[in-house]
Amino acid sequence: MKDLKDYHRFLDEAGDTTFYGKGKTSIIGEEGVSKVFILGLVKVKEPLDGVRAKISSLQEKISNDDYFKVPSVKKKINKTGYYLHATDDLPEIRKEMFDLIKTINCSFEAVVGRKSIERYETKHKGKEEYFYADLLSHLLKNKLSKHDKLVMHISERGKSTKNQNLELAFLKAKQRFSRKTSKETKTKVVFNVNYPTKDPLLNLADYFCWAVQRVFERGQVRYYNHIKSQIKLVIDLYDTNKYAGWQNYYDNKNNPLTPRNKISPLKH
């Protein structure tokens, strides 16, 4: 009998799906707007409830520690209860979470979508949800023959995580799978959309995504290197210059991410 951890995955994101500002002008890469959008998923290889308890314990410790009682933390505690979110967390909190991640038996993989107005308007029909579905389909396409069922716990994101769009991503994944193999797609995928305030394992995925995002946005590898051994694969999906020889597929041994993966300022 399979354990719960064998067929559950936890998915979150980093960056944003913003392409336009006022007057439909491109604002990709401007202050507060990312150059990439990243979807990543975590596979936990130890009892799920035990890992949830570890992360919840850290969140509780932060909530009760006067050292962390700065306005941003207090606001979050009062609004939703404290939960870990790498973008907002204090550097000291990040260090504690990254150290905790190293004690967890888990692996992570991500798909990085470089933002391009031309691709967005043609391939994704100018819709954020189609952009999201395209990335998600690439995360799913290699997972459709091993298990009878996969439960994808996904951090809620408006239209992008509505059931119809998730099913579109699943359909695209099946089409991609069938184009490259004669195997049947035997895996049934179930989507469980949740809020990061509700499931600490989504916070785990968030931290991995953030570490990868810092490489592509800033050329900063210190966070990535700290947990690199657990980052199984990162696909720079639209880096067409490196398609030959699968050079846009980064693993943690033969082809790790480096500061050279920082994306140059976009030309508008």
Secondary structure as GFF3:
##gff-version 3
##sequence-region A 1 268
A	DSSP	three_ten_helix	4	6	.	.	.	ID=ss1
A	DSSP	beta_strand	8	15	.	.	.	ID=ss2
A	DSSP	three_ten_helix	22	24	.	.	.	ID=ss3
A	DSSP	beta_strand	36	44	.	.	.	ID=ss4
A	DSSP	alpha_helix	48	64	.	.	.	ID=ss5
A	DSSP	three_ten_helix	66	68	.	.	.	ID=ss6
A	DSSP	alpha_helix	71	79	.	.	.	ID=ss7
A	DSSP	alpha_helix	91	101	.	.	.	ID=ss8
A	DSSP	beta_strand	106	114	.	.	.	ID=ss9
A	DSSP	alpha_helix	117	122	.	.	.	ID=ss10
A	DSSP	alpha_helix	128	140	.	.	.	ID=ss11
A	DSSP	beta_strand	149	155	.	.	.	ID=ss12
A	DSSP	three_ten_helix	158	161	.	.	.	ID=ss13
A	DSSP	alpha_helix	163	180	.	.	.	ID=ss14
A	DSSP	beta_strand	188	194	.	.	.	ID=ss15
A	DSSP	alpha_helix	200	218	.	.	.	ID=ss16
A	DSSP	alpha_helix	222	226	.	.	.	ID=ss17
A	DSSP	three_ten_helix	228	230	.	.	.	ID=ss18
A	DSSP	beta_strand	231	236	.	.	.	ID=ss19
A	DSSP	three_ten_helix	240	242	.	.	.	ID=ss20
A	DSSP	three_ten_helix	244	246	.	.	.	ID=ss21
A	DSSP	beta_strand	249	250	.	.	.	ID=ss22
A	DSSP	three_ten_helix	259	261	.	.	.	ID=ss23
###
